Amino acid sequence: MLRITELKLPLDHTPEALEAAIVERLGITPSDLVRYTIARRGNDARRKSAIKLVYAIDVTLADEAAVLARLAGDPHVRPTPDTAYRFVTSAPPPADAPRPVVIGAGPCGLLAALILAQMGFRPIIIERGKAVRERTKDTWGLWRRSVLTPESNVQFGEGGAGTFSDGKLYSRIKDPRHLGRKVLVEFVKAGAPDDILTEAHPHIGTFRLVTMVMSIRETIEALGGEYRFQTRVEDFEIETAADGTRSLRGLHLSNGEFLPASHVVLAVGHSARDTFHVLHDCGVYVEAKPFAIGVRIEHPQSWIDKARYGPGAGNPILGAAAYSISHQCSNGRTVYSFCMCPGGRVVAATSEEGRVVTNGMSQYSRAEFNANSGIVVDISPDRDYPGGPLAGIAYQRHWESLAYVAGGSNYKAPGQKLGDFLAGRPSTTFGEVTPSYQPGVHLTDLSQCLPDFVIESIREALPAFGRQVPGYDHPDVVLTGVETRTSSPIRIRRGADFQSVNTRGLYPAGEGAGYAGGILSAAVDGIRVAEALALDMTGQSAAAA
Protein backbone atom coordinates (compact mmCIF):
# COMPACT_ATOMS: atom_id res chain seq x y z
CA MET A 1 0.00 0.00 0.00
CA LEU A 2 1.19 3.52 -0.84
CA ARG A 3 0.42 6.81 0.85
CA ILE A 4 -0.07 10.05 -1.08
CA THR A 5 0.29 13.23 0.99
CA GLU A 6 -0.49 16.88 0.22
CA LEU A 7 -3.23 16.01 -2.27
CA LYS A 8 -5.27 19.23 -2.55
CA LEU A 9 -8.78 19.65 -3.91
CA PRO A 10 -11.33 22.50 -3.80
CA LEU A 11 -13.55 22.72 -0.73
CA ASP A 12 -16.65 21.84 -2.74
CA HIS A 13 -15.17 18.95 -4.75
CA THR A 14 -17.24 15.87 -5.63
CA PRO A 15 -16.38 12.34 -4.43
CA GLU A 16 -15.48 11.46 -8.01
CA ALA A 17 -12.97 14.28 -8.12
CA LEU A 18 -10.92 12.69 -5.34
CA GLU A 19 -10.50 9.43 -7.23
CA ALA A 20 -9.65 11.33 -10.41
CA ALA A 21 -7.02 13.34 -8.49
CA ILE A 22 -5.43 10.13 -7.19
CA VAL A 23 -5.22 8.67 -10.68
CA GLU A 24 -3.73 11.88 -12.09
CA ARG A 25 -1.29 12.28 -9.21
CA LEU A 26 0.12 8.77 -9.66
CA GLY A 27 0.02 8.81 -13.45
CA ILE A 28 -2.02 5.61 -13.66
CA THR A 29 -5.21 4.50 -15.35
CA PRO A 30 -8.43 4.12 -13.33
CA SER A 31 -8.21 0.36 -13.68
CA ASP A 32 -4.81 0.37 -11.91
CA LEU A 33 -6.44 1.77 -8.74
CA VAL A 34 -7.72 -1.19 -6.71
CA ARG A 35 -8.98 0.82 -3.69
CA TYR A 36 -8.21 3.85 -1.55
CA THR A 37 -8.95 5.13 1.95
CA ILE A 38 -8.57 8.56 3.51
CA ALA A 39 -5.75 8.51 6.06
CA ARG A 40 -5.96 12.20 6.98
CA ARG A 41 -7.91 15.28 5.94
CA GLY A 42 -7.19 18.90 6.80
CA ASN A 43 -7.59 22.24 5.09
CA ASP A 44 -5.47 25.04 3.70
CA ALA A 45 -7.24 28.37 4.32
CA ARG A 46 -4.38 30.72 3.49
CA ARG A 47 -6.37 31.94 0.48
CA LYS A 48 -9.82 32.52 1.92
CA SER A 49 -11.39 32.82 -1.53
CA ALA A 50 -10.03 29.42 -2.56
CA ILE A 51 -9.88 27.16 0.50
CA LYS A 52 -8.49 23.73 -0.26
CA LEU A 53 -9.00 20.39 1.44
CA VAL A 54 -5.69 18.61 1.96
CA TYR A 55 -5.64 14.81 1.98
CA ALA A 56 -3.33 11.97 2.83
CA ILE A 57 -4.60 8.92 0.96
CA ASP A 58 -3.66 5.25 1.30
CA VAL A 59 -3.97 3.47 -2.04
CA THR A 60 -3.78 -0.13 -3.18
CA LEU A 61 -2.59 -0.47 -6.78
CA ALA A 62 -2.29 -3.24 -9.32
CA ASP A 63 1.49 -2.66 -9.47
CA GLU A 64 2.65 -0.58 -6.49
CA ALA A 65 6.34 -1.38 -6.99
CA ALA A 66 6.36 0.08 -10.49
CA VAL A 67 4.63 3.30 -9.40
CA LEU A 68 6.94 3.68 -6.39
CA ALA A 69 10.02 3.19 -8.59
CA ARG A 70 8.76 5.72 -11.13
CA LEU A 71 8.04 8.30 -8.40
CA ALA A 72 11.10 7.53 -6.29
CA GLY A 73 12.04 11.22 -6.03
CA ASP A 74 8.59 12.35 -4.92
CA PRO A 75 8.46 12.94 -1.13
CA HIS A 76 4.66 12.82 -1.19
CA VAL A 77 4.37 9.27 -2.51
CA ARG A 78 5.79 6.70 -0.13
CA PRO A 79 4.94 3.28 1.28
CA THR A 80 2.15 3.52 3.87
CA PRO A 81 3.73 3.46 7.34
CA ASP A 82 3.05 0.50 9.61
CA THR A 83 1.05 2.01 12.47
CA ALA A 84 0.06 -1.26 14.15
CA TYR A 85 0.79 -1.39 17.87
CA ARG A 86 2.79 -4.34 19.23
CA PHE A 87 3.10 -5.10 22.93
CA VAL A 88 6.68 -5.12 24.18
CA THR A 89 6.14 -7.99 26.64
CA SER A 90 3.49 -9.83 28.63
CA ALA A 91 3.02 -10.56 32.30
CA PRO A 92 4.57 -13.82 33.50
CA PRO A 93 2.69 -16.42 35.52
CA PRO A 94 1.64 -16.93 38.24
CA ALA A 95 -1.47 -14.78 38.50
CA ASP A 96 -0.47 -13.56 41.97
CA ALA A 97 2.72 -11.87 40.74
CA PRO A 98 3.34 -8.35 42.12
CA ARG A 99 0.98 -5.79 40.64
CA PRO A 100 2.00 -2.38 39.32
CA VAL A 101 0.25 0.73 40.64
CA VAL A 102 -0.87 3.74 38.61
CA ILE A 103 -1.48 6.95 40.54
CA GLY A 104 -3.92 9.15 38.65
CA ALA A 105 -6.67 8.34 36.14
CA GLY A 106 -6.17 11.17 33.67
CA PRO A 107 -5.16 10.55 30.02
CA CYS A 108 -1.64 9.46 31.00
CA GLY A 109 -2.72 7.17 33.82
CA LEU A 110 -5.61 5.72 31.83
CA LEU A 111 -3.42 4.67 28.91
CA ALA A 112 -0.66 3.41 31.19
CA ALA A 113 -3.20 1.29 33.06
CA LEU A 114 -4.85 0.11 29.85
CA ILE A 115 -1.56 -1.01 28.29
CA LEU A 116 -0.51 -2.76 31.51
CA ALA A 117 -3.88 -4.49 31.68
CA GLN A 118 -3.68 -5.56 28.04
CA MET A 119 -0.26 -7.07 28.75
CA GLY A 120 -1.72 -9.01 31.69
CA PHE A 121 -0.28 -7.05 34.63
CA ARG A 122 -3.60 -6.31 36.41
CA PRO A 123 -2.75 -2.76 37.56
CA ILE A 124 -4.15 -1.04 40.61
CA ILE A 125 -5.31 2.51 39.81
CA ILE A 126 -5.32 5.03 42.67
CA GLU A 127 -7.44 8.13 41.99
CA ARG A 128 -7.92 10.85 44.60
CA GLY A 129 -11.14 12.08 42.98
CA LYS A 130 -14.45 10.43 42.21
CA ALA A 131 -15.65 8.32 39.31
CA VAL A 132 -16.41 10.49 36.30
CA ARG A 133 -20.22 10.64 36.64
CA GLU A 134 -20.08 11.75 40.27
CA ARG A 135 -17.20 14.06 39.49
CA THR A 136 -19.24 15.76 36.75
CA LYS A 137 -21.96 16.64 39.29
CA ASP A 138 -19.38 18.17 41.62
CA THR A 139 -17.83 20.16 38.79
CA TRP A 140 -21.19 21.60 37.83
CA GLY A 141 -21.65 22.45 41.50
CA LEU A 142 -18.86 25.02 41.23
CA TRP A 143 -20.05 26.32 37.88
CA ARG A 144 -23.70 26.70 38.85
CA ARG A 145 -23.69 27.22 42.62
CA SER A 146 -20.15 28.46 43.45
CA VAL A 147 -19.59 25.36 45.60
CA LEU A 148 -16.08 23.89 45.25
CA THR A 149 -15.34 20.26 46.12
CA PRO A 150 -11.54 20.26 46.53
CA GLU A 151 -11.06 16.57 45.68
CA SER A 152 -13.61 16.42 42.84
CA ASN A 153 -13.50 19.16 40.20
CA VAL A 154 -12.03 20.08 36.81
CA GLN A 155 -8.57 18.99 37.94
CA PHE A 156 -9.23 15.92 40.13
CA GLY A 157 -11.24 12.81 39.35
CA GLU A 158 -11.52 10.06 36.77
CA GLY A 159 -10.46 11.32 33.35
CA GLY A 160 -8.23 14.09 34.68
CA ALA A 161 -8.25 17.69 33.53
CA GLY A 162 -8.63 16.56 29.91
CA THR A 163 -12.22 15.49 30.54
CA PHE A 164 -13.40 19.09 30.86
CA SER A 165 -11.63 20.48 27.83
CA ASP A 166 -12.04 20.62 24.08
CA GLY A 167 -10.80 17.04 23.84
CA LYS A 168 -8.16 18.02 21.29
CA LEU A 169 -6.25 14.97 20.08
CA TYR A 170 -3.32 16.36 18.15
CA SER A 171 0.20 17.11 19.23
CA ARG A 172 3.57 18.20 17.92
CA ILE A 173 5.50 15.47 19.75
CA LYS A 174 7.82 13.19 17.82
CA ASP A 175 6.09 9.83 17.52
CA PRO A 176 8.16 7.47 15.34
CA ARG A 177 6.34 4.39 16.69
CA HIS A 178 2.88 5.86 15.97
CA LEU A 179 1.80 5.46 19.59
CA GLY A 180 -0.65 8.30 19.02
CA ARG A 181 -2.45 6.02 16.60
CA LYS A 182 -2.79 3.40 19.33
CA VAL A 183 -4.36 6.07 21.56
CA LEU A 184 -6.85 7.10 18.88
CA VAL A 185 -7.78 3.49 18.10
CA GLU A 186 -8.45 2.79 21.78
CA PHE A 187 -10.53 5.97 22.03
CA VAL A 188 -12.66 4.88 19.06
CA LYS A 189 -13.17 1.48 20.69
CA ALA A 190 -14.32 3.37 23.79
CA GLY A 191 -16.91 5.39 21.86
CA ALA A 192 -15.08 8.30 20.23
CA PRO A 193 -16.23 9.22 16.70
CA ASP A 194 -14.45 7.41 13.88
CA ASP A 195 -13.39 10.67 12.28
CA ILE A 196 -10.68 11.22 14.91
CA LEU A 197 -8.70 8.64 12.91
CA THR A 198 -8.72 10.80 9.79
CA GLU A 199 -9.16 14.46 10.74
CA ALA A 200 -5.94 16.47 10.81
CA HIS A 201 -7.03 18.18 14.05
CA PRO A 202 -9.32 15.69 15.76
CA HIS A 203 -11.29 16.48 18.88
CA ILE A 204 -13.93 14.75 21.00
CA GLY A 205 -15.58 17.19 23.39
CA THR A 206 -16.49 16.83 27.03
CA PHE A 207 -19.72 14.80 26.87
CA ARG A 208 -18.15 12.06 24.77
CA LEU A 209 -15.02 12.04 26.90
CA VAL A 210 -17.13 11.18 29.95
CA THR A 211 -18.58 8.04 28.38
CA MET A 212 -15.22 7.07 26.87
CA VAL A 213 -13.49 7.25 30.24
CA MET A 214 -16.12 4.95 31.71
CA SER A 215 -15.70 2.48 28.84
CA ILE A 216 -11.90 2.38 29.26
CA ARG A 217 -12.38 1.72 32.97
CA GLU A 218 -14.67 -1.22 32.18
CA THR A 219 -12.05 -2.63 29.81
CA ILE A 220 -9.28 -2.32 32.41
CA GLU A 221 -11.43 -3.96 35.08
CA ALA A 222 -12.41 -6.79 32.73
CA LEU A 223 -8.69 -7.47 32.24
CA GLY A 224 -8.09 -7.71 35.98
CA GLY A 225 -7.35 -4.08 36.83
CA GLU A 226 -8.64 -2.53 40.04
CA TYR A 227 -9.75 1.05 40.70
CA ARG A 228 -9.65 2.80 44.06
CA PHE A 229 -11.48 6.12 43.90
CA GLN A 230 -11.46 8.86 46.53
CA THR A 231 -8.07 7.57 47.67
CA ARG A 232 -5.08 9.88 47.92
CA VAL A 233 -1.44 8.87 48.25
CA GLU A 234 -0.24 10.64 51.39
CA ASP A 235 3.31 9.31 51.58
CA PHE A 236 5.86 7.16 49.75
CA GLU A 237 7.77 4.39 51.53
CA ILE A 238 11.33 4.55 50.20
CA GLU A 239 14.14 2.22 51.25
CA THR A 240 17.78 3.33 51.06
CA ALA A 241 20.42 0.62 50.57
CA ALA A 242 23.94 0.70 52.01
CA ASP A 243 25.28 2.05 48.72
CA GLY A 244 22.76 4.92 48.80
CA THR A 245 20.43 3.44 46.19
CA ARG A 246 16.83 4.44 46.88
CA SER A 247 13.95 2.10 45.98
CA LEU A 248 10.20 2.50 46.32
CA ARG A 249 8.61 -0.06 48.61
CA GLY A 250 5.04 1.09 48.98
CA LEU A 251 2.40 3.78 49.36
CA HIS A 252 0.64 5.17 52.41
CA LEU A 253 -2.96 5.90 51.42
CA SER A 254 -5.48 8.37 52.80
CA ASN A 255 -7.69 5.53 54.08
CA GLY A 256 -4.90 4.41 56.41
CA GLU A 257 -3.81 1.49 54.26
CA PHE A 258 -0.22 0.71 53.36
CA LEU A 259 -0.05 -0.63 49.80
CA PRO A 260 3.18 -2.54 49.03
CA ALA A 261 4.43 -1.48 45.61
CA SER A 262 7.76 -1.62 43.82
CA HIS A 263 6.62 -0.34 40.40
CA VAL A 264 4.48 2.80 40.39
CA VAL A 265 3.43 5.09 37.53
CA LEU A 266 3.15 8.63 38.88
CA ALA A 267 0.54 10.28 36.61
CA VAL A 268 -0.97 12.80 39.00
CA GLY A 269 -1.51 15.77 36.66
CA HIS A 270 -0.24 19.33 36.91
CA SER A 271 -2.41 20.38 39.87
CA ALA A 272 -1.43 17.75 42.45
CA ARG A 273 0.47 20.33 44.45
CA ASP A 274 0.25 18.49 47.77
CA THR A 275 1.71 15.37 46.15
CA PHE A 276 4.59 17.41 44.73
CA HIS A 277 5.38 18.64 48.24
CA VAL A 278 5.28 15.07 49.62
CA LEU A 279 7.62 13.82 46.89
CA HIS A 280 10.05 16.65 47.54
CA ASP A 281 9.96 15.98 51.29
CA CYS A 282 10.69 12.29 50.56
CA GLY A 283 13.84 13.25 48.70
CA VAL A 284 12.57 12.44 45.18
CA TYR A 285 14.44 14.65 42.73
CA VAL A 286 12.18 17.53 41.70
CA GLU A 287 13.15 20.66 39.79
CA ALA A 288 11.32 23.85 38.82
CA LYS A 289 10.40 24.24 35.15
CA PRO A 290 9.03 27.01 32.93
CA PHE A 291 5.31 27.43 32.30
CA ALA A 292 3.08 30.35 31.27
CA ILE A 293 0.39 32.54 32.78
CA GLY A 294 -2.15 34.99 31.40
CA VAL A 295 -5.86 35.27 30.65
CA ARG A 296 -8.67 33.69 28.65
CA ILE A 297 -9.90 35.71 25.68
CA GLU A 298 -13.39 35.36 24.16
CA HIS A 299 -14.70 36.35 20.74
CA PRO A 300 -17.97 35.44 19.04
CA GLN A 301 -17.18 32.31 17.05
CA SER A 302 -18.68 33.93 13.96
CA TRP A 303 -15.97 36.61 14.09
CA ILE A 304 -13.23 34.00 14.09
CA ASP A 305 -14.93 31.98 11.33
CA LYS A 306 -15.12 35.06 9.11
CA ALA A 307 -11.54 36.10 9.87
CA ARG A 308 -10.12 32.64 9.11
CA TYR A 309 -12.40 31.35 6.35
CA GLY A 310 -13.86 34.44 4.66
CA PRO A 311 -16.64 33.32 2.26
CA GLY A 312 -16.20 29.75 3.51
CA ALA A 313 -17.33 30.66 7.04
CA GLY A 314 -20.12 28.38 8.19
CA ASN A 315 -19.27 25.57 5.78
CA PRO A 316 -20.03 22.33 7.70
CA ILE A 317 -16.92 20.64 6.29
CA LEU A 318 -14.72 23.32 7.82
CA GLY A 319 -16.65 23.57 11.09
CA ALA A 320 -15.78 26.15 13.71
CA ALA A 321 -12.50 27.92 12.94
CA ALA A 322 -9.49 27.71 15.24
CA TYR A 323 -6.31 29.75 15.41
CA SER A 324 -2.78 29.56 16.75
CA ILE A 325 -0.92 32.84 17.12
CA SER A 326 2.16 34.19 18.88
CA HIS A 327 4.09 37.42 19.26
CA GLN A 328 7.66 38.12 20.35
CA CYS A 329 7.55 41.18 22.57
CA SER A 330 10.07 43.97 22.81
CA ASN A 331 10.74 42.99 26.45
CA GLY A 332 11.92 39.55 25.31
CA ARG A 333 8.76 37.73 26.38
CA THR A 334 6.67 35.53 24.09
CA VAL A 335 2.87 35.84 24.14
CA TYR A 336 0.92 33.03 22.53
CA SER A 337 -2.50 31.44 22.26
CA PHE A 338 -2.95 28.32 24.34
CA CYS A 339 -5.62 25.59 24.36
CA MET A 340 -7.85 27.32 21.81
CA CYS A 341 -11.46 26.10 22.07
CA PRO A 342 -13.69 26.87 19.06
CA GLY A 343 -17.40 27.15 19.82
CA GLY A 344 -16.88 26.54 23.51
CA ARG A 345 -16.85 28.24 26.88
CA VAL A 346 -14.50 29.43 29.59
CA VAL A 347 -14.77 27.31 32.73
CA ALA A 348 -13.88 27.58 36.40
CA ALA A 349 -10.91 25.25 36.91
CA THR A 350 -9.68 25.81 40.43
CA SER A 351 -8.98 22.88 42.75
CA GLU A 352 -8.23 24.96 45.84
CA GLU A 353 -10.51 27.08 47.98
CA GLY A 354 -10.12 30.84 47.77
CA ARG A 355 -8.56 30.80 44.30
CA VAL A 356 -9.78 31.43 40.74
CA VAL A 357 -8.37 29.59 37.72
CA THR A 358 -9.71 29.64 34.15
CA ASN A 359 -9.63 27.02 31.42
CA GLY A 360 -11.52 26.35 28.19
CA MET A 361 -13.75 23.53 26.97
CA SER A 362 -15.94 22.61 24.00
CA GLN A 363 -18.40 19.91 23.10
CA TYR A 364 -17.93 17.74 20.03
CA SER A 365 -20.30 19.99 18.03
CA ARG A 366 -18.33 23.15 18.89
CA ALA A 367 -21.66 24.92 18.46
CA GLU A 368 -21.66 27.44 21.32
CA PHE A 369 -21.53 31.17 20.56
CA ASN A 370 -18.00 32.06 21.63
CA ALA A 371 -14.49 31.01 20.76
CA ASN A 372 -11.98 31.16 23.60
CA SER A 373 -8.27 30.71 24.08
CA GLY A 374 -5.64 31.28 26.68
CA ILE A 375 -3.43 34.27 25.90
CA VAL A 376 -0.38 33.56 27.98
CA VAL A 377 3.16 34.78 28.60
CA ASP A 378 6.16 32.53 29.07
CA ILE A 379 7.82 32.61 32.49
CA SER A 380 10.84 30.80 33.88
CA PRO A 381 12.24 29.89 37.32
CA ASP A 382 15.50 31.82 37.04
CA ARG A 383 13.87 35.05 36.02
CA ASP A 384 10.43 35.01 37.63
CA TYR A 385 10.11 32.65 40.58
CA PRO A 386 13.48 31.71 42.08
CA GLY A 387 13.41 30.03 45.45
CA GLY A 388 13.60 26.30 44.95
CA PRO A 389 11.91 23.43 43.10
CA LEU A 390 8.43 24.23 44.39
CA ALA A 391 8.55 28.01 43.98
CA GLY A 392 6.35 27.87 40.88
CA ILE A 393 3.50 26.42 42.95
CA ALA A 394 3.62 29.37 45.34
CA TYR A 395 3.79 31.72 42.35
CA GLN A 396 0.65 30.23 40.81
CA ARG A 397 -1.22 30.33 44.10
CA HIS A 398 -0.34 33.99 44.64
CA TRP A 399 -1.98 35.16 41.42
CA GLU A 400 -4.92 32.75 41.73
CA SER A 401 -5.66 34.17 45.21
CA LEU A 402 -5.54 37.74 43.91
CA ALA A 403 -7.90 36.73 41.09
CA TYR A 404 -10.33 35.34 43.65
CA VAL A 405 -10.38 38.68 45.48
CA ALA A 406 -10.55 40.72 42.25
CA GLY A 407 -13.55 38.64 41.15
CA GLY A 408 -15.47 39.33 44.34
CA SER A 409 -14.31 36.45 46.59
CA ASN A 410 -17.15 34.19 45.42
CA TYR A 411 -15.49 32.23 42.56
CA LYS A 412 -16.59 34.73 39.95
CA ALA A 413 -13.69 35.54 37.65
CA PRO A 414 -12.25 39.01 37.20
CA GLY A 415 -12.79 40.29 33.67
CA GLN A 416 -12.10 43.30 31.50
CA LYS A 417 -12.97 44.44 28.00
CA LEU A 418 -10.02 44.49 25.65
CA GLY A 419 -10.33 48.20 24.90
CA ASP A 420 -10.27 49.05 28.60
CA PHE A 421 -7.38 46.65 29.17
CA LEU A 422 -5.30 48.41 26.54
CA ALA A 423 -6.22 51.81 27.96
CA GLY A 424 -5.42 50.79 31.53
CA ARG A 425 -8.88 51.52 32.96
CA PRO A 426 -11.35 49.21 34.76
CA SER A 427 -14.35 47.94 32.83
CA THR A 428 -17.84 48.67 34.10
CA THR A 429 -20.16 47.33 31.37
CA PHE A 430 -20.05 44.61 28.71
CA GLY A 431 -20.29 45.42 25.01
CA GLU A 432 -20.91 43.16 22.02
CA VAL A 433 -19.26 40.11 23.62
CA THR A 434 -20.96 38.25 26.48
CA PRO A 435 -18.59 36.09 28.54
CA SER A 436 -19.38 32.42 29.08
CA TYR A 437 -17.56 31.78 32.38
CA GLN A 438 -19.70 30.41 35.19
CA PRO A 439 -20.44 31.21 38.00
CA GLY A 440 -19.98 34.64 36.43
CA VAL A 441 -17.56 37.43 35.51
CA HIS A 442 -16.98 40.51 37.67
CA LEU A 443 -15.73 43.44 35.59
CA THR A 444 -12.66 45.10 37.03
CA ASP A 445 -9.01 45.80 36.19
CA LEU A 446 -6.96 42.65 35.48
CA SER A 447 -3.73 44.38 36.43
CA GLN A 448 -4.72 43.62 40.06
CA CYS A 449 -4.12 39.90 39.58
CA LEU A 450 -1.32 39.49 37.03
CA PRO A 451 2.36 40.48 37.08
CA ASP A 452 3.21 43.83 35.49
CA PHE A 453 5.33 42.18 32.80
CA VAL A 454 2.41 39.92 31.81
CA ILE A 455 0.08 42.92 31.48
CA GLU A 456 2.72 44.81 29.50
CA SER A 457 3.38 41.87 27.19
CA ILE A 458 -0.27 41.12 26.45
CA ARG A 459 -0.96 44.82 25.80
CA GLU A 460 1.77 44.80 23.17
CA ALA A 461 0.65 41.49 21.64
CA LEU A 462 -3.09 42.13 21.21
CA PRO A 463 -2.80 44.77 18.44
CA ALA A 464 -0.29 42.49 16.69
CA PHE A 465 -2.79 39.65 16.89
CA GLY A 466 -5.41 42.00 15.41
CA ARG A 467 -3.18 42.39 12.36
CA GLN A 468 -2.94 38.59 12.04
CA VAL A 469 -6.64 37.86 12.70
CA PRO A 470 -8.90 40.78 11.68
CA GLY A 471 -11.14 41.85 14.55
CA TYR A 472 -9.12 40.01 17.16
CA ASP A 473 -8.41 43.23 19.09
CA HIS A 474 -11.99 44.57 18.95
CA PRO A 475 -12.51 46.73 22.07
CA ASP A 476 -15.53 44.69 23.25
CA VAL A 477 -13.66 41.38 23.33
CA VAL A 478 -13.62 40.01 26.89
CA LEU A 479 -10.52 38.96 28.84
CA THR A 480 -11.03 36.74 31.90
CA GLY A 481 -8.40 35.93 34.53
CA VAL A 482 -6.40 34.07 35.45
CA GLU A 483 -4.87 31.31 33.33
CA THR A 484 -2.12 29.81 35.49
CA ARG A 485 -2.20 26.06 34.94
CA THR A 486 -0.89 25.89 31.40
CA SER A 487 1.54 23.16 32.45
CA SER A 488 3.18 21.75 35.52
CA PRO A 489 5.47 24.14 37.43
CA ILE A 490 7.81 21.24 38.25
CA ARG A 491 9.59 18.36 36.54
CA ILE A 492 10.26 15.07 38.30
CA ARG A 493 13.43 14.14 36.47
CA ARG A 494 13.60 10.60 35.08
CA GLY A 495 16.33 8.61 33.35
CA ALA A 496 16.49 6.70 30.08
CA ASP A 497 14.70 3.82 31.82
CA PHE A 498 11.79 6.19 32.63
CA GLN A 499 12.38 5.82 36.39
CA SER A 500 13.06 8.69 38.77
CA VAL A 501 16.74 9.55 38.59
CA ASN A 502 17.16 8.88 42.31
CA THR A 503 14.26 6.58 43.30
CA ARG A 504 13.95 3.20 41.60
CA GLY A 505 10.46 1.92 41.00
CA LEU A 506 8.91 5.37 40.64
CA TYR A 507 7.97 6.23 37.05
CA PRO A 508 7.13 9.96 36.67
CA ALA A 509 4.77 10.40 33.72
CA GLY A 510 2.56 12.83 31.87
CA GLU A 511 1.82 16.48 32.44
CA GLY A 512 2.25 16.57 36.19
CA ALA A 513 5.77 15.18 35.97
CA GLY A 514 6.65 17.67 33.24
CA TYR A 515 6.73 15.27 30.27
CA ALA A 516 3.57 16.10 28.31
CA GLY A 517 1.16 18.86 27.41
CA GLY A 518 -2.36 17.90 26.38
CA ILE A 519 -4.43 14.74 26.11
CA LEU A 520 -2.60 13.00 23.27
CA SER A 521 0.97 13.64 24.41
CA ALA A 522 0.06 12.63 27.96
CA ALA A 523 -1.57 9.42 26.75
CA VAL A 524 1.45 8.60 24.56
CA ASP A 525 3.76 9.19 27.51
CA GLY A 526 1.57 6.85 29.56
CA ILE A 527 2.12 4.09 27.00
CA ARG A 528 5.89 4.60 26.93
CA VAL A 529 6.15 4.56 30.71
CA ALA A 530 3.91 1.48 31.00
CA GLU A 531 6.13 -0.35 28.53
CA ALA A 532 9.29 0.54 30.43
CA LEU A 533 7.73 -0.55 33.72
CA ALA A 534 6.54 -3.84 32.23
CA LEU A 535 9.96 -4.59 30.81
CA ASP A 536 11.58 -3.94 34.17
CA MET A 537 9.08 -6.18 35.92
CA THR A 538 9.95 -8.99 33.51
CA GLY A 539 13.69 -8.45 33.81
CA GLN A 540 14.18 -6.93 30.38
CA SER A 541 15.81 -3.72 29.23
CA ALA A 542 13.65 -0.61 29.11
CA ALA A 543 15.63 0.59 26.11
CA ALA A 544 13.11 -1.25 23.92
CA ALA A 545 10.44 1.19 25.08
C-alpha positions, 0 to 999 in steps of 0.5 A: 500500500502507498500513501499520497500526501499533500493532495489538494482539492477544492472545498466543494469537490465531488467524491469522483474528483478525489478518485480522479485526483489520485489517478492523475497524481500517480500517473495511472489508469483508473483500472490500476487503482484497486482501492483507496482510503482517507488517512488524513484530511485537513484544510489550507485556508491561506487563500480565503477565496479558494480554500483547499482540502488537503488529503493523505490517501492510502492506495492499493494499486495493481502494481505498487512497486512500479509506481513507487520506482517511477516516483522515487524522487517524490516525497509525497508518494511513499509506502504507507507506514506501519502504524500497528501497535505491538506489545513489548512484553506480557506478564509472566505467571503466576497470577499472583505476581506483584501488581503495578500501581498507577497513581492518577486516572487522567489521560496518561494514567488511563493509557498506562493502566490500559496497556498494563492491563492488556499485557496481563499485569492487572494494575491497581489505579489510585485516583484521589477524585471520584468516578467520572459521573459523580465528578461531573456533578461536583464540577457543575456544583462550582459552575452553577452554585459556586460550591467547590469540592476540593477533591472532585473538580475540573482537575481531580477525578476520573479522566483528569483535567482533559475530561473538561476540555475541548478534547483536542487529540493532536500534538507536535510530539515526535512519535516514530512508533505511531503510539498516538495512533494506538491512543486514537484506536483505543478511544474509538473502541471506547466510543469516540467518533471514527473521524478522529482517525482521519481528521488532521485536528481531531477532537472529541468534546467533554460529553463524549469524553465522559462516556469514553473514560467509563468504557476504558475503565470497564475494559481495564477492570475486565482485564483484571485491573482494580480502581480505588477512587477517593483515595489519595497517596499521602506518603511514599515508603522509600528504602535506602540501601547501604550504597545509597540506592533508593527504591520504592517499597510502597504507598501510604494511602489516605484511608490508612492502608499501606499498599506494598508497591515496587513499580508505580506510575506517577501520573498525578496531573499538573495540579497535584500540588500536595503530592509534589510537596510530599515527593520533595519531602521524601527526597525524590528529585524535583526541579522547577520548570518554565510554564506560562500565565495569562488570561482567557480571551473570548470572541464570538465564534462567527468573528473568528470563522469570518476572519479565518475562512472568509466566504467559507465561514459556516461551511459544515466541512470546515466547522468552527474555525481555530487559530494559533498565534504568537508574538515576540515582545520587545521585552523579550517575552513571548505571548501566545494562544494556548488551548484554543477552544472553538465554539466553547466556553471558559470554565472555572478550573480551580482545585483549591478554595479561595482561588480562581483559575480559568480554562476552556472547553468545547463539546464535540459539536463546537456549536456554542456562541463564543471562541476562547483561548488562553493568551499567555506569557512565558515565564521561567524559574531563574527570572520570575520565581526563584526560590527552589523546586516548588517556587512555581506552585507558590507563584501560581497560588499567589496570582490565583488568590488575587484573582479570587479577590478581584472577582469578588471572593465568590469564585466569579472571575475578574474580567475586562474588555479588551479596549479598557485593558489596553487603555489601563482603565477598569471595565464597568459594562459589557459590550458586544461580547458576552462572557461564558464563564460560570459562575460569572464574571466581575468586571474590574481591572486585570492588572490587580491579579497578574504580574506587570510584565504579563500585562505589559506583554499582552498589551503589546501582543493584542494589536499584533494579533489583530493584524494577524486575525482581523477583529481580534483586538476589537474593544468589546472582546472580553478577557477573563483571569487568570490562566495559570495552569498551562503546564506543571510548574515542576519536573520530576526528572527521570532517566532513560529507563523512565524511572526517577533519577534517584528513586527506583520503582517510581515512574514519573509520567505525563503532564504533572511530571513535566513530560507532556502537554495535552491529552494526546501527548500525555496518553502517549507518555503513559504508553511509553512509561507502562512499557518501560515498567513492564519490561523492568518487571519482567527483567528486560531492558527498558531501552526497547520502550 
